[in-house]
Amino acid sequence: MFLPFFEALRRNNVPVSLREYLAFLEGVSAGLVTYDTDGFYYLARTAMVKDERHIDRFDRAFAAAFSGLDAITAQQVIEALDLPPEWLAKLAEKHLTPEEMAEIQALGGFEKLMETLRQRLEEQQGRHQGGNKWIGTAGTSPFGAYGYNPEGVRIGQKEGRHGRAVKVWDKREFRNLDDQVELGTRNIKVAMKRLRKWARDGAHEELDLDGTIRATAEQGWLDVKTRPERRNAVKVLMFFDVGGSMDPHIKVVEELFSAARAEFKHLEYYYFHNCLYEGVWRDNRRRWDAQTPTAEVLRTYGPDWKCIFVGDATMSPYEVLQPGGANEHWNPESGQVWLERAREQWPSNLWINPTPERFWDHTQSLRLIRQIFENRMVPMTLDGLTRGIKELGR
């Protein structure tokens, strides 16, 4: 792209060699100057002018080659570069200082926030960016994406940044947990074994391999031994929180899921997001069109089932306490109501939290759920699982 400049130097009788021109290109490629006109000028002059008598000729060639460069606007550069739209959007994000964040005031409660959002939807006529009122991007408005507000509604943003949204109004996709993952440790399976209770079915028998080997060795001929089939009598119902703040914990939750699959013959599971509401699902790809009503789950599985919730319990407190506080949809009844129904239906219950226990007191929603489950929450550690499974098995 600098070949016309090289030709201009030759036309103005600047004795620049091809080697010197290549050295200049190497300096540009190495990033010695970036978006600096003066720096670019001095780099070119240093690389291609050997004698001060040729500086005037160099200046004339430089002016001829780059005439009008200062008149080019940033918008023209962006259009010429054809940058991806997502790159340009990132340039508009507003990253506020802690002092600026402290100055922004919440609207005063969930009901007030929802009422204000309805008013904005009725009044707004176009796109807005960088403001403090309308639904838009960047800025300090309570509604929109890529900005900051201590208590807002996130709309049209791929992922959270500050963790301050009280509601996320988007349709997101979650991935199913893999129950065939290879366990990185046997600790989870060892803890799970504490919950197993064996029952005998007299009508069915299975091969007793150890007994057959021992009897054959003693008799000198094949002596097949059988025994009543053993089955795992424990019935376990698991609810997995997926998406959002649970994404960093996918690996350890998959290990837990795999261990449960291996240890319990009677295992049923469902997914939920953040908090239990009126619907749960088996397949995250169809969580909008193939939900199972939570009331139906409560009717299907009796009090003899052991119930385990797996989640970080980290969300806006409105998602637990308020009707309509759920992410992605409007819940007629609060999450607290559904969690209390689950606790009453399955007295043997446990909440396993992948978040380290030392952080639990810092999250309001986590404290609320601990209260609902009467402190039957354990961390996803060997000691935590051992304590929790022991308590669950009583």
C-alpha positions as CSV (number, residue, x, y, z in Angstrom):
1,M,0.0,0.0,0.0
2,F,3.0,2.3,0.3
3,L,4.4,1.7,-3.2
4,P,3.1,5.1,-4.5
5,F,5.1,6.7,-1.7
6,F,8.2,4.9,-2.7
7,E,7.7,6.0,-6.3
8,A,7.1,9.6,-5.2
9,L,10.5,9.5,-3.4
10,R,12.2,8.3,-6.6
11,R,10.5,11.0,-8.7
12,N,11.8,13.7,-6.3
13,N,15.3,12.3,-6.6
14,V,15.6,10.9,-3.1
15,P,18.2,8.1,-3.3
16,V,16.2,5.5,-1.5
17,S,17.1,1.8,-2.0
18,L,14.8,-1.1,-2.1
19,R,16.4,-2.4,1.1
20,E,15.7,0.8,2.9
21,Y,12.1,0.8,1.7
22,L,11.7,-2.8,3.1
23,A,13.2,-1.7,6.4
24,F,10.5,1.0,6.6
25,L,7.8,-1.6,5.9
26,E,9.2,-3.9,8.6
27,G,9.0,-1.0,11.1
28,V,5.4,-0.3,10.2
29,S,4.5,-4.0,10.4
30,A,6.2,-4.2,13.9
31,G,3.8,-1.5,15.1
32,L,6.4,1.1,15.8
33,V,3.8,3.7,14.9
34,T,0.0,3.4,15.1
35,Y,-2.4,6.2,14.3
36,D,0.3,8.8,14.7
37,T,1.0,11.0,11.7
38,D,4.1,12.6,13.1
39,G,5.6,9.3,14.2
40,F,4.9,7.8,10.8
41,Y,6.7,10.7,9.2
42,Y,9.8,10.4,11.3
43,L,9.9,6.6,10.9
44,A,9.8,7.0,7.1
45,R,12.5,9.7,7.1
46,T,14.8,7.8,9.4
47,A,14.6,4.6,7.3
48,M,14.9,6.2,3.9
49,V,16.9,9.4,4.1
50,K,20.7,9.0,4.5
51,D,21.8,12.6,4.0
52,E,20.3,15.8,5.5
53,R,20.6,17.4,2.0
54,H,17.7,15.2,0.9
55,I,15.2,16.1,3.6
56,D,13.5,18.9,1.6
57,R,13.0,16.5,-1.3
58,F,11.7,13.9,1.1
59,D,9.2,16.4,2.6
60,R,7.9,17.3,-0.9
61,A,7.5,13.6,-1.8
62,F,5.7,12.9,1.6
63,A,3.3,15.8,1.1
64,A,2.5,14.6,-2.5
65,A,2.0,11.0,-1.4
66,F,-0.2,11.7,1.6
67,S,-2.0,14.9,0.7
68,G,-5.4,15.2,2.4
69,L,-4.6,12.5,5.0
70,D,-5.6,14.9,7.9
71,A,-9.0,15.6,6.3
72,I,-10.1,11.9,6.6
73,T,-12.6,11.5,9.4
74,A,-12.8,8.5,11.8
75,Q,-16.1,7.5,10.3
76,Q,-14.5,7.3,6.9
77,V,-11.8,5.1,8.2
78,I,-14.3,2.8,9.9
79,E,-16.3,2.5,6.7
80,A,-13.2,1.8,4.7
81,L,-12.0,-0.9,7.1
82,D,-15.4,-2.6,7.0
83,L,-15.2,-3.6,10.7
84,P,-17.6,-6.2,12.0
85,P,-20.6,-4.6,13.7
86,E,-20.0,-6.4,17.0
87,W,-16.5,-4.8,17.1
88,L,-18.0,-1.3,16.7
89,A,-20.7,-2.1,19.3
90,K,-18.0,-2.9,21.8
91,L,-16.4,0.5,21.2
92,A,-19.6,2.1,22.5
93,E,-19.8,0.2,25.8
94,K,-19.5,2.6,28.7
95,H,-17.2,1.3,31.5
96,L,-17.9,3.4,34.5
97,T,-15.6,4.1,37.5
98,P,-16.7,2.9,41.0
99,E,-17.5,6.6,41.8
100,E,-19.7,6.9,38.8
101,M,-21.5,3.7,39.6
102,A,-22.1,4.9,43.2
103,E,-23.9,8.0,41.8
104,I,-26.5,6.0,39.9
105,Q,-29.6,5.5,41.9
106,A,-32.1,2.5,41.7
107,L,-35.7,3.2,40.7
108,G,-37.0,2.0,44.1
109,G,-38.2,-1.6,43.9
110,F,-39.3,-4.2,41.4
111,E,-42.8,-3.0,40.9
112,K,-41.6,0.5,40.1
113,L,-39.0,-0.8,37.7
114,M,-41.6,-2.9,35.8
115,E,-44.0,0.0,35.6
116,T,-41.3,2.3,34.3
117,L,-40.3,-0.2,31.7
118,R,-43.9,-0.4,30.4
119,Q,-44.0,3.4,30.2
120,R,-40.7,3.5,28.2
121,L,-42.0,0.8,25.8
122,E,-45.1,3.0,25.1
123,E,-43.1,6.2,24.7
124,Q,-39.9,5.2,22.9
125,Q,-39.9,5.7,19.1
126,G,-36.4,4.8,18.1
127,R,-32.9,3.5,19.0
128,H,-31.0,5.2,21.8
129,Q,-27.4,4.8,22.9
130,G,-25.4,6.2,25.8
131,G,-28.3,7.8,27.7
132,N,-29.8,7.4,31.2
133,K,-33.5,7.0,30.4
134,W,-34.5,5.1,27.3
135,I,-34.2,1.4,26.4
136,G,-30.8,1.4,24.6
137,T,-27.2,0.4,24.7
138,A,-24.3,1.7,26.9
139,G,-25.1,4.6,29.3
140,T,-26.7,4.4,32.7
141,S,-30.3,3.6,31.8
142,P,-32.0,0.9,33.9
143,F,-33.2,-0.8,30.6
144,G,-31.0,-2.2,27.8
145,A,-27.6,-3.6,27.3
146,Y,-23.8,-2.9,27.8
147,G,-24.3,-0.2,30.4
148,Y,-24.5,0.0,34.1
149,N,-27.4,0.5,36.6
150,P,-27.5,-1.0,40.1
151,E,-31.1,-2.3,39.5
152,G,-32.1,-2.7,35.9
153,V,-33.6,-5.0,33.2
154,R,-31.0,-6.5,30.8
155,I,-32.4,-6.6,27.2
156,G,-30.4,-7.8,24.2
157,Q,-27.1,-8.5,25.8
158,K,-25.3,-11.8,25.4
159,E,-24.0,-12.2,28.9
160,G,-23.9,-10.3,32.2
161,R,-21.0,-8.0,33.1
162,H,-21.7,-6.4,36.4
163,G,-24.3,-8.9,37.8
164,R,-26.7,-6.1,38.7
165,A,-29.8,-6.9,36.5
166,V,-32.9,-7.9,38.4
167,K,-34.5,-9.3,35.3
168,V,-33.1,-10.6,31.9
169,W,-35.6,-10.2,29.1
170,D,-34.1,-12.4,26.5
171,K,-34.5,-15.9,25.1
172,R,-31.2,-17.7,25.7
173,E,-30.1,-21.2,24.8
174,F,-28.6,-23.7,27.4
175,R,-26.8,-26.9,26.9
176,N,-27.8,-30.3,28.4
177,L,-25.5,-31.7,31.0
178,D,-23.5,-34.7,29.8
179,D,-24.2,-37.7,32.1
180,Q,-21.5,-39.8,30.4
181,V,-18.5,-37.6,31.2
182,E,-15.5,-39.3,32.6
183,L,-15.1,-38.5,36.3
184,G,-12.0,-36.6,37.2
185,T,-12.2,-38.0,40.7
186,R,-13.9,-40.9,42.5
187,N,-14.8,-38.7,45.5
188,I,-18.3,-37.9,44.3
189,K,-19.1,-41.5,43.7
190,V,-17.8,-42.5,47.1
191,A,-20.0,-39.9,48.7
192,M,-23.0,-41.1,46.7
193,K,-22.6,-44.7,47.8
194,R,-23.6,-43.6,51.3
195,L,-27.1,-43.1,50.1
196,R,-27.5,-46.5,48.6
197,K,-30.0,-48.9,50.2
198,W,-30.3,-52.4,48.8
199,A,-33.5,-54.4,48.7
200,R,-34.0,-58.0,47.6
201,D,-36.5,-59.3,45.1
202,G,-37.0,-63.0,45.8
203,A,-38.6,-63.8,42.4
204,H,-35.6,-62.9,40.4
205,E,-32.1,-64.3,40.6
206,E,-28.7,-63.3,39.2
207,L,-25.4,-65.2,38.8
208,D,-23.3,-65.2,41.9
209,L,-19.9,-65.1,40.1
210,D,-17.8,-65.2,43.3
211,G,-19.8,-68.1,44.7
212,T,-19.6,-70.0,41.4
213,I,-15.9,-69.7,41.3
214,R,-15.5,-70.8,44.9
215,A,-17.9,-73.8,44.6
216,T,-16.3,-75.0,41.3
217,A,-12.8,-74.9,42.9
218,E,-14.0,-76.9,45.9
219,Q,-16.0,-79.5,43.9
220,G,-13.7,-79.9,40.9
221,W,-16.6,-79.4,38.4
222,L,-18.7,-76.5,37.3
223,D,-21.1,-75.6,40.1
224,V,-23.2,-72.6,39.2
225,K,-24.5,-70.5,42.1
226,T,-27.2,-67.9,41.9
227,R,-28.5,-65.4,44.4
228,P,-31.6,-63.2,44.7
229,E,-31.2,-60.1,42.5
230,R,-30.3,-57.0,44.4
231,R,-31.6,-53.6,43.4
232,N,-31.0,-50.1,44.7
233,A,-34.1,-49.2,46.6
234,V,-33.3,-45.5,46.9
235,K,-35.3,-43.2,44.6
236,V,-33.6,-39.9,43.8
237,L,-35.1,-36.8,42.1
238,M,-32.6,-34.2,41.0
239,F,-33.1,-30.6,39.8
240,F,-30.2,-28.9,38.0
241,D,-29.8,-25.2,37.6
242,V,-28.4,-24.4,34.1
243,G,-27.2,-21.3,32.3
244,G,-26.1,-17.9,33.4
245,S,-23.9,-18.0,36.6
246,M,-23.9,-21.8,36.5
247,D,-21.8,-21.9,33.3
248,P,-18.4,-21.9,35.1
249,H,-19.5,-24.9,37.1
250,I,-20.6,-27.1,34.2
251,K,-17.7,-29.6,34.6
252,V,-18.1,-30.4,38.3
253,V,-21.9,-30.6,37.9
254,E,-21.5,-33.0,35.0
255,E,-19.3,-35.1,37.2
256,L,-22.0,-35.1,39.9
257,F,-24.6,-36.0,37.3
258,S,-22.5,-38.9,36.0
259,A,-21.9,-40.2,39.5
260,A,-25.6,-40.1,40.3
261,R,-26.4,-42.0,37.1
262,A,-23.9,-44.7,37.9
263,E,-25.0,-45.1,41.5
264,F,-28.8,-44.9,41.5
265,K,-31.0,-47.2,39.5
266,H,-34.1,-45.0,40.2
267,L,-33.0,-41.5,39.2
268,E,-35.1,-38.8,37.6
269,Y,-34.0,-35.3,36.8
270,Y,-35.2,-32.0,35.5
271,Y,-33.6,-28.6,34.6
272,F,-34.5,-25.2,35.8
273,H,-32.9,-21.7,35.5
274,N,-32.0,-19.8,38.7
275,C,-35.1,-20.7,40.7
276,L,-37.9,-23.2,40.7
277,Y,-41.0,-21.9,39.0
278,E,-44.2,-23.3,37.4
279,G,-42.3,-25.3,34.8
280,V,-39.2,-27.5,34.5
281,W,-37.8,-29.4,31.5
282,R,-35.7,-32.4,30.4
283,D,-34.1,-31.0,27.3
284,N,-32.6,-27.5,27.2
285,R,-33.1,-27.4,23.5
286,R,-36.9,-27.6,24.0
287,R,-37.3,-25.8,27.2
288,W,-39.8,-23.4,25.8
289,D,-42.1,-25.9,24.0
290,A,-41.7,-29.1,26.0
291,Q,-41.9,-28.0,29.7
292,T,-43.3,-30.2,32.4
293,P,-45.5,-28.4,34.9
294,T,-43.9,-28.4,38.3
295,A,-47.3,-29.2,39.8
296,E,-47.3,-32.4,37.8
297,V,-43.8,-33.3,39.1
298,L,-45.1,-32.8,42.6
299,R,-48.0,-35.1,42.0
300,T,-45.9,-37.8,40.2
301,Y,-43.1,-38.3,42.7
302,G,-44.1,-39.1,46.3
303,P,-42.6,-38.2,49.6
304,D,-40.5,-41.4,49.6
305,W,-38.2,-39.8,46.9
306,K,-35.0,-38.1,47.9
307,C,-34.9,-34.6,46.4
308,I,-31.6,-32.9,45.5
309,F,-31.3,-29.4,44.0
310,V,-28.0,-28.4,42.4
311,G,-27.4,-24.7,41.8
312,D,-25.4,-21.7,43.0
313,A,-28.6,-19.9,44.2
314,T,-27.1,-16.7,42.9
315,M,-29.6,-14.3,41.3
316,S,-31.6,-11.2,42.0
317,P,-33.6,-11.6,45.3
318,Y,-36.7,-10.5,43.2
319,E,-36.4,-13.9,41.4
320,V,-37.1,-15.7,44.7
321,L,-39.6,-13.3,46.3
322,Q,-41.6,-11.6,43.6
323,P,-44.3,-12.8,41.1
324,G,-43.0,-11.7,37.7
325,G,-39.4,-11.6,39.0
326,A,-38.1,-14.6,36.9
327,N,-35.7,-14.2,34.1
328,E,-37.0,-14.6,30.6
329,H,-40.7,-15.0,31.5
330,W,-43.4,-13.7,33.8
331,N,-44.0,-16.1,36.7
332,P,-47.5,-15.9,38.3
333,E,-46.2,-17.2,41.6
334,S,-42.9,-16.4,43.3
335,G,-40.0,-18.9,43.3
336,Q,-40.3,-19.0,47.1
337,V,-43.7,-20.5,46.9
338,W,-42.6,-23.3,44.6
339,L,-39.4,-24.0,46.6
340,E,-41.5,-24.3,49.8
341,R,-43.9,-26.7,48.0
342,A,-41.0,-28.9,46.9
343,R,-39.5,-28.9,50.5
344,E,-42.9,-30.0,51.9
345,Q,-43.5,-32.7,49.2
346,W,-40.0,-34.2,49.6
347,P,-39.0,-34.0,53.3
348,S,-35.7,-35.7,52.5
349,N,-34.2,-32.8,50.5
350,L,-30.8,-31.3,50.0
351,W,-29.3,-28.3,48.1
352,I,-25.8,-28.8,46.7
353,N,-24.0,-25.5,45.9
354,P,-20.9,-25.4,43.7
355,T,-20.0,-22.0,45.0
356,P,-17.3,-22.1,47.8
357,E,-19.0,-21.9,51.2
358,R,-17.0,-18.8,52.3
359,F,-18.9,-16.7,49.7
360,W,-22.4,-17.7,50.8
361,D,-23.1,-14.8,53.1
362,H,-22.3,-12.2,50.4
363,T,-25.4,-13.1,48.3
364,Q,-28.9,-12.2,49.4
365,S,-30.7,-14.7,47.2
366,L,-28.4,-17.5,48.5
367,R,-29.3,-16.6,52.1
368,L,-33.0,-16.7,51.2
369,I,-32.8,-20.2,49.7
370,R,-30.8,-21.5,52.7
371,Q,-33.6,-20.3,54.9
372,I,-36.3,-21.9,52.7
373,F,-34.4,-25.2,52.9
374,E,-33.8,-24.8,56.6
375,N,-30.0,-24.7,56.1
376,R,-29.9,-28.1,54.2
377,M,-27.3,-26.7,51.8
378,V,-23.8,-28.1,51.4
379,P,-20.9,-27.1,49.2
380,M,-19.9,-29.4,46.3
381,T,-16.8,-30.7,48.1
382,L,-16.0,-34.2,49.4
383,D,-16.7,-33.1,53.0
384,G,-19.9,-31.2,51.9
385,L,-21.2,-34.1,49.9
386,T,-20.4,-36.6,52.6
387,R,-22.3,-34.5,55.2
388,G,-25.2,-33.8,52.9
389,I,-25.7,-37.4,51.7
390,K,-25.4,-38.7,55.2
391,E,-28.2,-36.3,56.3
392,L,-30.3,-37.1,53.3
393,G,-30.1,-40.8,53.9
394,R,-31.6,-40.6,57.4
